[in-house]
Amino acid sequence: MGRIDVFVAPRPNPALINVMTIVNRVVMLRGVPGFRDLLPFNRLAGLRGVSNVRHIDFPAADRQRLQACCGGGQATFITPNHPEFFTDWMIDKEIVSRVSPLAASWATHGVVNGLGRLMQKFWLANNLIAQIPGNTDAAKAHSVDWALKGHGVLLHPEGAVGWHSNYVGPLLPGAVEMGLEALKRGRETNQDFKAWVAPVVWKLAFTGNVERALARECAYIEKSLKIASAANGSLPERVYRIYSILLSRDEQACGLAAEEGASYADRQQGVLAVLGRELAAAIAAEPGLDMAELLRCSRRWLRENKADAGEQKRVRKLTETIQRIQRVGPWAFANQTITQEEIAEHLKRIRNDYCKGTLRDTINRFVPQPAGPRCAHIRVPEPLGLHDYKGSVDEALAELRSRMQEAVTGIVAELEAAGGFISYPNPFYHR
């Protein structure tokens, strides 16, 4: 099975798309009623529901708001948040099936092209567009062409999964740039042509107490990473302890010793400062770059400097280590309490970033299993009409992110008011 790292245009098969929509609803999301809660059948992901999303809360007003900017005579780029791997595609597919069934969806090249020609054919028939790092021009051109036909294109502007559903990360410019190109081309033949970037957000909430399942996953991680079990500690403290020990290992690799009583955030910044200096020296970066700019320079360096394999390996490792450590962002330290949903996200992030080498971990990386049944709360902030927007691309991204974050915060507040979360003291807070 060779990886095919060239752009191949999707060839959507409406019949297959319809079948996959039905399979998605029954097998991937909700499971099979009568079996999904009955032992031993509920231990089988296909009967329980691979993503175990039992309920979908998608108000009619939100659905109609999205549907209104989809269809002929306009180009629409749908931009969901990206809090969870695999489930994202399940929910994305559910959303577009209701508003634009033939919408194309961007996916990583490792999924579309990396599993051999047979699977590539399957994904292309499902209208997936391969996002090939450093070579996205063809994918963007195809996306604009498809959007101009009124079918819509879906892509995640946050980029990679962050496992932080309460926080919307910085957005990438692709959807806005393609929307502006579609608007320009559409206006060549129709001065009233409209182009939209339509943000969507969703938040998953457990339907009951899943502490026991989370504790089992925590114990698996401790064993996998050779961390002494702390079964007597509270669940949040166990998660914090795992992260603290993993950070200690990074400190040791950098030749650092943590100060007594130093907060996790301060220790994290100390490690990142050392690694940042090493990376800047390795790629001869300009002085004074912030970490985001430095990482952009390192990715460019990796694309352009392929002669020295040893140096390539060193720069790639430094880059990946920095990105891994940064994945526990400021949002983790912001609140005095932490919910079971946030604990579950921490555990999935740890498993994805640190637990490797076994078939079980590989499967979990591609199809992570939730700790229990959940409800997906989907909302559609006000779409951004590029045909009426006079600001820059950066200003458009800031506005989109603001609308998305406001919608996510609204879902969380609504669920909190209804007593929908089980919470604990947050050990990351002010540590």
matplotlib code that plots the C-alpha trace (Angstrom):
import matplotlib.pyplot as plt

x = [0.0, 1.9, 1.1, -0.2, 0.9, -0.5, -3.8, -6.5, -9.9, -12.8, -15.4, -18.5, -20.9, -24.3, -25.6, -22.6, -22.8, -26.4, -25.5, -22.7, -25.0, -27.3, -24.4, -23.0, -26.2, -26.8, -23.4, -21.0, -23.0, -26.1, -25.6, -28.3, -31.3, -31.9, -28.2, -26.3, -27.1, -27.2, -24.2, -22.2, -23.3, -22.6, -18.9, -18.9, -18.3, -20.4, -23.5, -22.9, -22.1, -18.4, -18.6, -21.4, -23.3, -26.9, -28.5, -28.0, -29.2, -29.3, -32.0, -34.2, -33.2, -29.5, -30.1, -32.1, -29.4, -26.9, -29.2, -30.0, -26.4, -26.1, -27.2, -27.1, -26.1, -23.7, -20.5, -20.3, -17.4, -18.5, -16.0, -16.7, -14.5, -12.3, -12.3, -12.2, -10.7, -13.0, -16.2, -15.6, -16.2, -19.3, -20.8, -19.7, -21.4, -24.6, -24.6, -24.0, -26.5, -29.2, -28.1, -25.9, -25.6, -23.0, -20.7, -17.0, -14.9, -11.2, -9.3, -5.7, -3.7, -2.9, -6.5, -7.4, -4.2, -2.3, -4.2, -3.7, -5.6, -8.7, -9.4, -8.4, -11.1, -13.6, -12.8, -12.8, -16.3, -17.3, -16.2, -13.2, -10.4, -6.9, -5.0, -1.4, 1.0, 3.0, 1.0, -2.6, -3.0, -4.8, -7.0, -7.9, -8.7, -10.9, -12.7, -13.5, -14.8, -17.0, -18.3, -19.2, -21.5, -23.5, -22.6, -20.4, -17.0, -16.3, -12.9, -11.7, -10.1, -8.3, -6.3, -5.2, -7.4, -6.6, -8.9, -10.2, -13.9, -14.5, -11.8, -11.6, -7.9, -6.4, -7.9, -6.1, -7.0, -7.8, -11.6, -11.6, -9.1, -11.0, -14.3, -12.8, -11.6, -15.0, -16.6, -14.3, -15.1, -18.8, -19.1, -17.6, -20.9, -23.3, -22.9, -25.3, -23.3, -22.7, -19.9, -20.1, -17.9, -20.4, -19.0, -20.4, -19.5, -20.4, -19.8, -20.1, -21.4, -21.7, -25.3, -24.3, -21.4, -18.4, -15.8, -15.2, -14.5, -12.2, -10.4, -9.8, -8.4, -6.2, -4.8, -4.1, -2.1, -0.1, 0.8, 1.6, 3.9, 5.5, 4.1, 3.4, -0.3, -2.1, -5.4, -6.2, -6.0, -8.8, -9.3, -8.2, -5.1, -4.1, -4.3, -2.3, 0.3, 0.7, 1.3, 3.6, 5.8, 5.8, 6.9, 9.6, 11.0, 11.2, 12.9, 15.5, 16.1, 16.7, 18.9, 16.5, 15.5, 12.0, 11.9, 10.1, 6.4, 6.7, 3.4, 2.9, 2.6, 5.9, 7.7, 6.2, 7.4, 10.9, 11.1, 9.7, 12.3, 15.2, 13.7, 12.9, 16.5, 17.8, 15.4, 16.2, 19.9, 19.4, 17.5, 19.4, 16.2, 16.0, 16.3, 13.2, 10.7, 7.8, 7.1, 4.4, 6.6, 9.5, 7.5, 6.4, 10.0, 10.9, 8.2, 9.5, 13.1, 12.0, 10.5, 13.4, 16.4, 16.4, 20.1, 21.2, 19.1, 20.6, 19.8, 16.4, 15.7, 16.9, 14.8, 11.7, 12.1, 12.5, 9.5, 7.3, 8.4, 7.6, 4.2, 3.5, 4.3, 2.3, -0.9, -1.6, -2.6, -3.6, -7.2, -6.2, -5.2, -8.1, -10.9, -11.1, -13.1, -12.7, -15.5, -15.5, -15.6, -12.3, -10.7, -11.7, -10.1, -6.8, -6.7, -7.3, -4.6, -2.1, -2.9, -2.5, 0.7, 2.5, 1.1, 2.5, 3.8, 0.8, -2.1, -4.5, -2.9, -2.8, -6.5, -7.2, -5.4, -7.6, -10.8, -10.7, -13.4, -15.4, -15.9, -19.7, -22.8, -22.9, -25.1, -23.8, -24.9, -24.5, -24.9, -24.5, -23.2, -24.1, -22.4, -19.8, -21.0, -17.8, -19.8, -20.6, -17.3, -14.7, -12.1, -8.8, -8.4, -6.9, -9.8, -12.3, -10.5, -10.7, -14.4, -15.1, -13.2, -15.0, -18.4, -17.3, -16.0, -19.1, -21.3, -19.2, -19.2, -23.0, -23.4, -21.3, -23.2, -26.5, -25.4, -24.0, -27.2, -29.1, -26.7, -25.3, -21.7, -20.0, -17.1, -14.1, -11.4, -9.0, -5.4, -4.0, -5.5, -2.9, -0.4]
y = [0.0, 3.0, 6.6, 8.6, 12.2, 13.9, 15.5, 13.4, 15.1, 13.5, 11.6, 11.8, 8.9, 10.1, 6.6, 5.7, 9.0, 8.3, 4.8, 6.1, 8.7, 5.9, 3.8, 6.9, 7.5, 3.9, 2.3, 5.2, 7.6, 6.2, 2.4, -0.2, 0.3, -2.8, -3.8, -0.6, -0.8, -4.6, -6.7, -8.0, -6.3, -2.8, -3.7, -3.9, -0.5, -1.1, -2.0, 0.5, 3.2, 3.8, 7.5, 6.7, 9.9, 8.9, 12.3, 15.2, 18.6, 20.7, 23.3, 24.0, 27.7, 26.8, 24.3, 26.8, 29.5, 27.1, 25.9, 29.4, 30.1, 26.8, 26.0, 27.4, 30.9, 31.1, 29.5, 28.3, 27.1, 25.4, 25.7, 23.5, 23.5, 20.5, 19.1, 15.4, 13.0, 10.6, 11.8, 15.1, 13.4, 11.6, 14.9, 16.8, 14.2, 14.4, 18.2, 18.3, 15.5, 17.9, 21.1, 20.2, 16.4, 16.7, 19.0, 18.1, 17.7, 18.2, 15.4, 14.7, 13.1, 10.2, 9.2, 9.8, 8.7, 6.8, 3.5, 2.3, 2.8, 0.9, 3.0, 6.2, 5.3, 4.8, 8.2, 10.1, 8.6, 10.0, 13.4, 13.8, 16.2, 15.3, 18.0, 17.5, 19.6, 22.1, 21.3, 22.6, 24.6, 21.9, 21.1, 24.7, 25.1, 22.1, 23.3, 26.7, 24.9, 22.7, 25.6, 27.5, 24.7, 25.4, 22.2, 23.6, 22.7, 21.8, 22.2, 22.6, 26.0, 25.1, 22.5, 19.6, 18.2, 19.9, 18.0, 21.2, 21.5, 24.6, 26.6, 27.6, 27.8, 30.2, 29.8, 29.1, 31.3, 28.7, 29.0, 32.8, 32.8, 30.3, 32.1, 35.4, 33.6, 32.0, 35.4, 37.0, 34.2, 34.2, 37.9, 37.6, 36.3, 37.4, 40.7, 39.5, 36.3, 35.6, 33.8, 32.7, 31.3, 29.4, 28.5, 25.6, 24.5, 21.4, 20.3, 16.7, 16.1, 12.8, 11.7, 10.3, 9.7, 8.0, 8.3, 4.6, 4.3, 7.3, 5.8, 2.6, 4.6, 6.6, 3.3, 2.0, 5.2, 5.0, 1.4, 2.2, 5.1, 3.3, 5.7, 4.3, 3.9, 6.5, 4.7, 6.3, 9.8, 11.8, 11.5, 15.1, 14.7, 11.5, 13.3, 16.2, 13.8, 12.1, 15.3, 16.6, 13.4, 13.6, 17.2, 16.2, 13.8, 16.7, 18.9, 16.2, 15.9, 19.7, 19.6, 21.6, 21.0, 22.3, 24.8, 23.6, 24.6, 26.0, 25.9, 23.6, 26.6, 28.1, 24.7, 24.3, 27.7, 26.9, 23.8, 25.6, 28.4, 25.9, 24.0, 27.2, 28.4, 25.0, 25.1, 28.7, 27.9, 24.7, 26.5, 29.8, 31.7, 35.5, 36.6, 37.7, 35.4, 34.2, 30.5, 30.5, 32.2, 30.0, 26.8, 28.2, 28.8, 25.3, 23.7, 25.8, 24.7, 21.1, 21.4, 23.2, 21.5, 17.8, 17.1, 16.4, 13.6, 13.8, 17.5, 17.0, 14.4, 16.7, 19.7, 17.6, 16.1, 19.6, 20.9, 17.9, 18.1, 21.8, 21.2, 18.3, 20.3, 23.3, 21.1, 21.8, 25.4, 28.3, 27.1, 24.2, 26.7, 29.1, 27.7, 26.6, 23.5, 20.8, 18.6, 14.9, 15.9, 17.9, 15.1, 12.7, 15.2, 15.2, 11.4, 11.2, 13.8, 11.9, 8.6, 10.2, 12.0, 9.5, 6.0, 4.4, 1.1, -1.3, -2.2, -1.0, 2.4, 2.7, 1.9, 4.4, 7.1, 6.7, 5.7, 6.9, 5.3, 7.6, 6.7, 6.6, 7.8, 11.4, 14.1, 16.4, 20.0, 21.7, 25.4, 27.7, 31.2, 33.9, 33.1, 35.6, 37.0, 37.8, 39.7, 42.3, 42.2, 44.9, 43.8, 42.0, 38.2, 38.4, 40.6, 38.0, 35.2, 37.2, 37.8, 34.1, 32.9, 35.3, 34.1, 30.4, 31.0, 32.9, 30.0, 27.4, 29.4, 29.7, 25.9, 25.4, 28.0, 26.5, 23.0, 24.3, 26.1, 22.8, 20.9, 18.9, 18.6, 16.7, 18.9, 18.7, 21.2, 21.8, 20.9, 22.9, 26.1, 28.5, 25.7]
z = [0.0, -1.2, -0.2, -3.1, -2.3, -5.4, -5.7, -7.3, -7.8, -5.9, -8.0, -5.8, -6.0, -4.7, -4.1, -2.0, -0.2, 0.7, 2.0, 4.1, 5.6, 6.8, 8.1, 9.8, 11.7, 12.7, 13.2, 13.7, 15.8, 17.6, 17.5, 17.2, 19.6, 21.7, 21.6, 22.4, 26.1, 26.5, 27.7, 26.0, 22.8, 24.1, 24.2, 20.4, 18.9, 15.8, 17.9, 20.6, 18.1, 17.3, 18.4, 20.9, 20.0, 21.1, 20.7, 18.3, 19.5, 16.3, 16.6, 13.5, 13.6, 13.4, 10.6, 8.6, 9.1, 7.5, 4.8, 3.7, 2.6, 0.8, -2.8, -6.3, -7.1, -4.1, -2.9, 0.6, 2.7, 5.9, 8.8, 11.9, 15.0, 15.5, 19.0, 18.4, 15.8, 13.9, 15.5, 13.6, 10.3, 11.7, 12.8, 9.8, 7.6, 9.6, 9.3, 5.5, 4.9, 6.2, 4.3, 1.3, 0.7, -2.0, -0.1, -0.4, 2.7, 3.3, 5.0, 5.8, 3.0, 5.3, 5.3, 1.7, 0.0, 2.6, 2.8, -0.8, -4.1, -3.1, 0.0, -2.0, -4.5, -1.7, -0.1, -3.4, -4.1, -0.7, -2.0, 0.3, -0.8, 0.2, 2.1, 1.0, 3.2, 1.1, -2.0, -1.6, -4.8, -6.7, -3.8, -3.4, -7.1, -7.1, -3.9, -5.6, -8.7, -6.6, -4.4, -7.5, -8.4, -5.3, -3.4, -0.6, 0.7, 4.4, 6.1, 9.6, 10.0, 13.3, 11.4, 13.5, 16.4, 19.7, 22.0, 23.6, 22.8, 25.0, 23.2, 19.5, 18.4, 15.9, 12.4, 9.2, 6.2, 3.6, 3.7, 3.6, 0.7, -1.3, -0.6, -1.9, -5.0, -5.5, -5.1, -7.7, -10.2, -9.5, -10.0, -13.5, -14.7, -11.9, -10.1, -7.4, -6.7, -3.0, -1.2, 2.4, 5.2, 7.4, 10.9, 12.8, 16.3, 18.3, 21.9, 23.1, 26.6, 28.4, 29.2, 32.6, 35.1, 33.3, 36.1, 36.3, 32.5, 32.7, 35.6, 33.6, 30.7, 33.1, 34.5, 31.0, 30.3, 33.5, 32.7, 29.1, 30.0, 32.9, 35.5, 38.9, 39.5, 41.6, 41.9, 45.3, 43.9, 42.4, 38.6, 37.9, 40.1, 38.3, 35.0, 36.3, 37.7, 34.4, 32.6, 35.3, 35.1, 31.3, 31.5, 34.0, 31.4, 28.9, 31.5, 32.1, 28.3, 28.2, 31.3, 33.4, 37.0, 38.1, 40.9, 44.0, 43.8, 40.3, 38.3, 35.4, 33.1, 34.2, 33.9, 30.4, 29.3, 30.6, 28.5, 25.4, 25.8, 25.7, 22.8, 20.9, 21.2, 19.9, 17.0, 16.1, 16.0, 13.9, 11.2, 11.5, 12.1, 12.5, 16.1, 18.0, 16.4, 18.5, 18.8, 16.1, 13.6, 14.5, 13.9, 10.5, 9.6, 10.7, 8.5, 5.6, 6.4, 6.4, 2.9, 1.4, 3.1, 2.3, 1.7, 5.3, 6.6, 10.1, 10.4, 9.0, 11.7, 14.4, 13.2, 12.8, 16.3, 17.8, 15.9, 16.9, 20.6, 20.8, 19.2, 21.6, 24.7, 23.5, 23.1, 26.8, 26.1, 28.4, 28.3, 30.5, 33.3, 32.9, 35.2, 38.8, 37.8, 35.3, 33.8, 33.0, 29.3, 29.7, 31.6, 28.7, 26.3, 28.3, 28.3, 24.6, 23.9, 26.1, 24.3, 20.9, 21.7, 24.0, 23.8, 20.7, 19.4, 20.0, 17.7, 20.4, 20.5, 16.7, 16.5, 19.3, 17.4, 14.3, 16.0, 19.7, 21.8, 24.2, 27.8, 27.5, 25.6, 24.6, 23.1, 20.3, 20.7, 17.3, 16.7, 13.7, 14.4, 11.9, 8.5, 7.2, 3.9, 2.0, -0.6, 2.0, 3.9, 3.4, 5.9, 5.4, 5.5, 9.0, 10.2, 8.7, 10.6, 13.8, 13.3, 12.5, 15.5, 17.7, 16.5, 16.9, 20.4, 21.5, 20.2, 22.1, 25.3, 24.9, 24.6, 27.7, 29.7, 28.7, 29.8, 33.0, 33.9, 33.3, 35.5, 32.6, 33.7, 36.5, 37.7, 40.0, 41.2, 38.4, 39.5, 36.6, 37.9, 39.3, 39.6]

ax = plt.figure().add_subplot(projection="3d")
ax.plot(x, y, z, "-o")
ax.set_aspect("equal")
plt.show()
